């Protein structure tokens, strides 16, 4: 029968401990009324307890700090710190000690050792200490691999390693929404509003130190998360910047294309890079965390070859009385167009004027304004529809319905005798 040889004991011992800040001591208060059997006994015990707060003994949080009793949670964006100690437990001098610490993630392996040089010798009851720091940038399983190699007095080379596995959790849930606004009625100079919804999905409150948007080179950004009160700039969230567990906060930003890019009609169209969010927070006793989102992309609204927009239209018009609107036609294509305007009446809205008139040639990125007259024969909220633009060069027709809505009211008021 084959017998396995006994496992050789190493002369060095390796200890790895995570470095975290302490927490406030928590105490569960036990009280009773004075008419109960214990009387004032429980209250007196709490007053004599050195861990409670004087004058507020029934509070759970005390004045004392307690060291962590377990590994705890590590969240994405925080800094992982660890203390590594190699101790010589033997009674002989050990030579050429080399300590390496690597962090293995699902995508890469990182060397965290402060120094890759070997220590010449380590006497009995002496130790080699090292502190490593790493900003966690991936979620999921992480493995800290600590390897120790050394040489005994007899010249034998020894080697061992230990593995420490931990999970990195997601601290925040970030959702973004884009809203397109037409600040200047040219398709290439529209403003973009970004709404960022940030939710704290941890079990402890966060102090939101900074939430900012770093725009791409094509945009200028303005934060819309503060108001002016009595000459002072105050955030819309009030004086408290804490985000409780599972709470969500909305941040709003306005982006405007820079002039040099807005003048080039082809650049702001399609998918463009807006920028990335930079989020900095603190938890518990000041542990700092930071996250940066990937580059946010926005699909610019498509207007096709020809864009029709309204410059002026009344909110309320009188029944069977003409009213005027002003339309703006913009050539969004890269070719010159020869346009013809046609007006089609609906059951409630009637166009006044000549249909089929020539508008002439319209060059790329050029615009022209038209003053048109309409009349409504039905009361209520009516939709302005029925405009047609035909490009005679390509024999292509562009239809525009539901351009806007107007409220039609009766112009006569009946008085009963």
N, C-alpha and C positions, 0 to 999 in steps of 0.2 A: 504494500500500500504506500502511495506517495504522500509524503508529509510536507506541507508548505513551511518554509522557514519562517521564523518569527519576524514580525515587522520591526525594522530598525528604528530606534528612537533617535530623534534629532537633538542636537546640542542647543539649538536656538528655538525660541518660542515666538510665535507671531500673534499679535493682537491688533484687531481693527475695530475702531469705534467711530460712530458718526458724531460729528460736532454740530450740536444744535443749541439754540438759546433756551434758557429755562422758561418755565411758565409759572403763573401765579398759583399759589396753593389754594385748593378748593376744599371747603369744609361744609358739611351738611348740618345746618343748625337744627337742634332739637329743643323745642320750647313747650311751655304749657302755661295755663292760667294760674294766678296766685291761689285761687280757691281749690285747685287740684291738689292731690296728695303730695307730690314733690315740692310744691310751693315755689320758692325762688331758687331752688337748687340748680336746675338746668341753666337758668340765666346767669347765675353766679359762676358756674363752670365755664361758660362761654366767655365771660368777662376776664376770667383768670387764664384763658387759653392764649398763649403768646402769638399764635398764628392768626387770630382774628383782628379786625380793625376796631380800634377804640371808638366807642360811641355808635358803632354800626356792626355789632357782633352777629346779627342775624343775616348779614350778607354772606353769600357763598364764597366770594373771592376774598382771600386774606392778604396780609401785608408781606408774607414770606414767599420766596421763590422755591420751586421744586425742580430737581433735575429730571430730564426725560427718563422714563422707565422702559421704553421700547424704541424701536427704530423710527416709528412715526411715518407720516406720509411725505413723499417728495413730489412736488408739482412742477410741471413744465414751466421753464423760465426762471426757476429758482436756482441758487448756487448750492451744489452738493459739496459739503466739506467733510473730510474724514481724517482721523488721527491713526497713523500706522506706527506701531512700536515693535521692534525686534529685540528680544531680551536673551542674554546668554545665561541659560539655566545650568550650564555645566561648570566644572572646576578647572577648565583648561582654556587657553587662549585660542580663539577662532580667528582665522585670517581670511582676507579677500571676500568680505561680505558684500553682496550686491542685492539690493532690494528694488524690485520693479512693481509698479502698479499700473495696470491697464484697465480701461473701461470698455467692455464689449456691449455694443448695441446691435439692433437688428440690421444696421447698414454699415457700421464701421467699428474699428477698434482704435482707441485713443490711448496714448501713453501719458499718464498723469504724474509720473515721478518727477520730483523736483530736481534730482540729480541722477545721472546715469553712471557716475563714477563709483568704483568699489571702495569700501572702507578697508584700510590696510589690516587692522586687527581689532578685535573686540574682547576685552578682558571679562572674566567671570563677574556676574551680577551687574554688568553694564548693559546699556541698551542703545539702540539707534532709533531716533524718533524722526518722523516726517509728517507733515500736514499737506494734504492735497485739496485742491479746489477745482470745481468744474461746473460751469453754467449748463444746466440740462436743456438740451434743444430738441429732444425726441421723446415721444411718449412710448409706453410699452415696457418690456422687460429689459433691465440693465444688469450686467454681471460685472462686479469688481473682481479682477483677477490679481492677486498678490503673490508674487514669486520671490523666493529667497534662495540664493546660492552662496556657498561658503566652502572653505577648505579647513579640515581638521589639522591638529598638530602632526598627525601621521602622514599628511599629504593627500588624504582622501578627499575628493571633491564631492560635496553633497548638494542636493537640490530638493526643494519641496515648494508647493504652492497651495493656496486656498481660494475658494470661490465664495463670493457673497452676492446673493441675488436679491434684487429689489425692483419694485414697480414704480414707474413715473406716471402720475395721473394728470389729467387735464384740469386746469384750475378755472378756466373761463370758457364760456360758449359765446362766440362772436358771430353775429349775423349782420350782413350789410344789404342795403337797398339803395338803388339809384332812382332819382327823380329828375326828369329833363324839364328845364324851364327855358322860356324864350325871352331872354333879357333884351336882346337886340334881334329884330326879326330876320336876321340873316342866319342861314342854317349852320354856318361855321363858327358863330360867336355865341352860341347858346350856353347858358350856365348849367352846371350839373350840381345837384344837391345829393350828398351822401349821408344816409342815416346809418349809424352803427349802433346795434343793440348788443350790449355787453352784460352777460349774466354770470354771477358768482355761483359756481357749482361745487364749491368746497363746503366744509362744515364750520368754517369760522369767518368772521367778518373781515373785509379788506378795506384798507385805506387807499383810495384811488389817488395816487400822487400825480400822475400825468396820463392823459389820453389825447394824443395828437395825431394829425394826419400829415405824413411826409409826402407831398405831391411829386409827381413826375416832372420832368423838365418842360412839359408842354402846358402845365397849369399853374395858376396862382390860387392859393387856398385862403379862405376866411373862416374862422371858427365862429359858430353861432350858438355857443354854450354859455354865454354870459349876458347880463343885462346891466344897464347903468342906473343905479339907484343913489340919489342924492350926491351925484358927482363921483360915485365910487363904482368900480366894476365888480359885480358880484356874479358868481356862477348861478345858473338856473337851478342847481340842485341845493342851493342854500349853503349855510356855513359848514354843514357836516358833509364830509367827503367819503363817509363810510358806506360800503356796499354790503348789506347783510347777506347771509347764505340764501341762495336761490332767488335773490332779488335781481331785477334787470334795470338797466339805465340806458337811455337813448342819448346819443351824441349826434349833432348835426353839423355838417360842413358844406360850404359853398365853394365850388371850383369854377374858375373862369379861364378859358384858353388864353395863353399869352398872345400878344399882338402879332409876333412874328410867325406863330403857327396858325392863328385865326385867319391871317391873310391868304394862307395856302389852302384852297378849298378841299384838296384831296387828302389832307393829313388827318383832320379831326373826324372824318367819316369812318364807318366800320368799327372794328374793335380797337380800342385805345387803352393804354395803361394809365390809370388815375393816380396811383401811389400806394402807400402801405400805412397801416395803422401802427403806432408805437404806444404800447400800454405799459405803465410802470405802477406797481402797487407795493404795499407793505402789509404784513400779517403779524399777529401776535405781538411780540416785543420788538418789532422793527425788521423782521426778515424781509429782504427785498426780492421782488420778482419782476421780470420784464419779458414781454412778448412782442414780437413783431410779426404781423401777418405777411403772407405772400403778396406779391403785387396784385392789386385789385384791378380788374378789367371791366370796362363798360362798353356795351354795344350802343353806338350812336344811333339816334332815330333815323330811319330812312325816309326820305321825302320823294324818292323816285327822281325822274328827270325834271319835273316841273313842280314847284311848291307854290301853293295858293294859301295866303294868310290874310287875316283881316286887320286893317289898320284902325278903322273906326266903324262902329255900329251902335245905334241907340238901344237902350235896354227895353223901353216901352214905346210903342207906336199906336196911332189911332186907326180904328177900323176904316178901311176904304180911303185912306189918305196916304199919298206917296211919302216914302221916307228914303233916306240916302245911306249908302254904305260905301266904304273905301276898301278896295282889295289890293293886295300886293302880289305880283307874280314874279317868281325868281327862277331863273334857269340854273338848275343844279347839275346839269350834265356838262360834258366836256366838248360839246358841239353847239354851233349856232342853230337857233330855231326860227321858223317863220310861223307865227301863231295866228289862229283865227278863233274869235270868241263867239260861242253860241249860248243862248239863254233859253232854257226849257221851263215852261210854266208848270206848276203843280196845282193840286186842287185848292190850295189855300193861299199860296204865294204866287204873285204874278210879276214878271219882269217888265219894266217900262224902258223902251229903247229899241235899237236895231240889233237884231240877232244876226250873226254871221259876219260881223265886221272884222276887218284886218287890223291886227295889232302891230304888225311889222316884225322886223328881225330882232331877236333877243340873243345877245352874245352870252357865252358861259359866265356864270357868277354875276350876271347883270340882273337888274330888277326894274319893274315899271309898276306904277300905281294907276288904278282905274276907279273912277267915281261912278257908281251904278245906282239906279233908282228902282224901287220895288213898291208893291202895293199888296196888302193882305185883305182877303174877303171873308175871313173866318176869325172869330175871336179866340183868345186863349194863347197858350204857348205854342208858337209855330216854328218849324224848322226851315231855315233858308237852304234851298237845294236847287239843283238844275243848271249849274254852270258846266260848260264843256269847252275844253281847249284842244284844238287840233293843230298838230305840226304838219304843215303842208310838204315839208321836205321828205319826211318818212311816212306820211299819211297815217299818223298815229294820233288817237284821240284820248285825252285824259279827262275823266269824269270826276266832278266834285259835288257830293251830296252831304247833307247835314253839316254844312259849313259853320253855322251858328244857330242860335235860337233867339227869338224876340217875343215879348209879351204884347199881344194885340188887345187893346181895350176899346170900348165903345166911346166915340167922341161926343155923343148926345146923351143928355141926362134928362129923364122924364120926370116931370113934377106933377103929382096928382093933386087935383083941386078938391 
